[in-house]
Amino acid sequence: MISQKVQIDKGDVAFINQALELLSYGSKSEYIRIAVKEKIRIDRRKLREAMRQKAMQGYCHPDSDNVFEAIEGDDFADR
């Protein structure tokens, strides 16, 4: 684990304290770790989807360069 300093709004701290009492979390640190893991899981899914969309746009792009043009030449069909 890596220790990090975070700043949390007063309203969020009040909510966390209430959640700690009602939902039986062990500590504020545990609650915040779980919340951060959930946020990271959601963001990873969004990032994978964005990368997938970008890859599909590149794959379907009609103006792709012909990488074999240099070796084909003008008389390629006659060879």
SULVENTA-V722808 format. One line per field, one symbol per residue. psi: psi as a letter, one per 20 degrees, with the letter a starting at -180 (. if undefined). burial: + if it has 9 or more other ideal C-beta (glycine too) atoms within 8 Angstrom, else -. A space follows every 50 residues. Layout:
# SULVENTA-V722808
psi=???
burial=???
This chain:
# SULVENTA-V722808
psi=qppqpqppqghhgggggghgghjlqhrhggghgggggggggghggggggg hgggghghhjpikqqoijhhigahkhhi.
burial=------------+--++-++----+--+-+++-+---------------- -----------------------------
